[in-house]
Amino acid sequence: MRVSIIGGGTITDAETAVAVAVGRELGERGHTVVCGGLGGTMEAVCRGAKAAGGETIGILPLEDREAANEYVDTAIATGMGHARNALVPLNGDAVIALSGGPGTLSEIGFALVYGRPVVGIDTHDVPDLDLEIELVETPKAAVDALERAVDGSDCDHERES
């Protein structure tokens, strides 16, 4: 499955660790990462996915594919600026939202408009709306929740330590 990862372009060391772990979890399970292709959350999740042998797609706000972070396999230049926020969740089967600002919130909105399941770790919550964002605490729980939502199955991916 393709999983769109959304989050901040500038993140803390702790947020970087979570994003790398999310990417690694997705890569280990054979899922493709879709993201905005630049730095912060996008670079960290791509780094984690690549370390686990995963595939990455970056949908860039810029006109230059070379602007993508070094861990993006397929860079898609849009020249659309923030308007490309509509394309990131559209190109995933599901969305994991990490911490971020208004750009992340806009991508959550688009994901919900497109009917994509959204799972969040330390992200925006929209409790006043009749929309569901499943909030979880770990990368494993996030991917488990998305697999259940998309496949309708209860995936058990326990790994040996």
C-alpha positions as CSV (number, residue, x, y, z in Angstrom):
1,M,0.0,0.0,0.0
2,R,1.0,3.6,-0.4
3,V,1.1,5.6,2.8
4,S,1.2,9.3,2.8
5,I,3.2,10.8,5.7
6,I,2.6,14.4,6.6
7,G,4.3,16.5,9.2
8,G,6.5,19.5,9.8
9,G,9.3,20.7,7.7
10,T,11.2,21.7,10.8
11,I,11.2,19.2,13.6
12,T,12.9,18.4,16.9
13,D,15.3,15.5,17.5
14,A,12.5,13.6,19.2
15,E,10.1,14.2,16.3
16,T,12.9,13.1,13.9
17,A,13.3,9.8,15.8
18,V,9.5,9.1,15.5
19,A,9.5,9.9,11.8
20,V,12.5,7.7,11.1
21,A,10.8,4.9,13.0
22,V,7.6,5.3,11.1
23,G,9.5,5.1,7.8
24,R,11.4,2.0,8.9
25,E,8.1,0.3,10.0
26,L,6.6,1.0,6.6
27,G,9.7,-0.1,4.7
28,E,9.9,-3.3,6.7
29,R,6.3,-4.1,5.8
30,G,6.7,-3.4,2.1
31,H,4.7,-0.2,2.0
32,T,5.6,2.8,-0.2
33,V,6.1,6.2,1.5
34,V,4.5,9.2,-0.2
35,C,5.5,12.6,1.3
36,G,6.3,16.2,0.4
37,G,9.9,15.2,-0.5
38,L,11.8,18.0,1.3
39,G,13.3,18.2,4.8
40,G,12.1,17.6,8.4
41,T,9.5,14.9,8.7
42,M,9.7,14.2,5.0
43,E,13.4,13.5,5.0
44,A,13.3,11.6,8.3
45,V,10.5,9.2,7.2
46,C,12.2,8.7,3.8
47,R,15.5,7.9,5.6
48,G,13.8,5.3,7.7
49,A,12.0,3.7,4.8
50,K,15.2,3.5,2.7
51,A,17.1,2.0,5.6
52,A,14.5,-0.8,5.7
53,G,14.6,-1.3,1.9
54,G,11.4,0.7,1.2
55,E,10.3,2.8,-1.7
56,T,9.8,6.6,-1.4
57,I,7.9,9.1,-3.5
58,G,8.3,12.9,-2.9
59,I,5.6,15.3,-4.3
60,L,7.5,18.6,-4.2
61,P,6.1,22.1,-4.0
62,L,8.9,23.3,-6.2
63,E,9.6,23.1,-10.0
64,D,12.9,21.3,-9.6
65,R,13.0,17.6,-8.9
66,E,16.6,17.9,-7.7
67,A,15.3,19.8,-4.6
68,A,14.1,16.4,-3.2
69,N,15.9,15.0,-0.2
70,E,18.5,12.4,-0.9
71,Y,16.2,9.5,0.3
72,V,13.4,10.1,-2.3
73,D,13.4,7.5,-5.1
74,T,10.8,9.2,-7.2
75,A,10.6,13.0,-7.1
76,I,7.5,14.7,-8.6
77,A,8.0,18.4,-9.2
78,T,4.7,20.4,-9.1
79,G,5.7,24.1,-8.9
80,M,2.4,24.4,-6.9
81,G,3.8,25.6,-3.5
82,H,1.4,24.8,-0.7
83,A,-1.3,23.8,-3.2
84,R,0.6,20.5,-3.5
85,N,-0.7,19.7,0.0
86,A,-3.8,18.4,-1.8
87,L,-1.7,15.9,-3.8
88,V,0.2,14.2,-0.9
89,P,-2.8,12.6,0.8
90,L,-4.5,12.0,-2.6
91,N,-1.6,9.7,-3.7
92,G,-1.7,7.5,-0.6
93,D,-4.2,4.8,0.3
94,A,-4.0,6.0,3.9
95,V,-2.2,8.8,5.9
96,I,0.0,9.0,9.0
97,A,0.0,12.5,10.4
98,L,2.9,13.5,12.6
99,S,3.5,16.8,14.5
100,G,3.4,19.8,12.3
101,G,1.8,23.2,11.7
102,P,-0.9,24.6,9.4
103,G,0.4,22.8,6.3
104,T,0.0,19.5,8.1
105,L,-3.4,20.5,9.2
106,S,-4.4,21.3,5.7
107,E,-3.1,17.9,4.5
108,I,-5.2,16.2,7.2
109,G,-8.2,18.1,5.9
110,F,-7.6,16.9,2.4
111,A,-7.1,13.3,3.5
112,L,-10.5,13.4,5.2
113,V,-12.1,15.0,2.2
114,Y,-10.6,12.2,0.0
115,G,-11.9,9.6,2.5
116,R,-8.4,8.3,3.5
117,P,-8.0,6.7,6.9
118,V,-5.9,9.1,9.0
119,V,-3.8,7.9,12.0
120,G,-1.9,10.5,14.0
121,I,1.1,10.5,16.4
122,D,1.4,13.8,18.4
123,T,-0.5,15.6,15.7
124,H,-3.6,17.9,15.4
125,D,-6.9,16.6,16.6
126,V,-10.2,17.9,15.3
127,P,-12.7,16.9,18.0
128,D,-15.3,19.4,17.0
129,L,-15.7,17.9,13.6
130,D,-17.6,14.7,12.9
131,L,-14.4,13.2,11.4
132,E,-12.2,10.5,12.7
133,I,-8.4,10.7,13.2
134,E,-7.2,7.7,15.2
135,L,-4.5,8.9,17.6
136,V,-1.9,6.4,18.6
137,E,1.4,6.5,20.4
138,T,3.9,4.4,18.4
139,P,4.9,3.9,14.8
140,K,4.0,0.2,15.0
141,A,0.5,1.1,16.3
142,A,0.1,3.6,13.5
143,V,0.9,1.2,10.7
144,D,-1.2,-1.6,12.4
145,A,-4.2,0.8,12.5
146,L,-3.7,1.8,8.8
147,E,-3.4,-1.8,7.7
148,R,-6.6,-2.7,9.5
149,A,-8.4,0.3,8.0
150,V,-7.3,-0.4,4.5
151,D,-7.3,-4.2,4.4
152,G,-10.0,-4.7,7.0
153,S,-7.7,-7.2,8.6
154,D,-6.0,-7.5,12.0
155,C,-2.4,-7.5,10.9
156,D,0.0,-8.9,13.5
157,H,3.6,-7.9,12.8
158,E,5.4,-8.9,15.9
159,R,9.2,-8.9,15.4
160,E,11.8,-10.6,17.4
161,S,14.1,-8.3,19.3
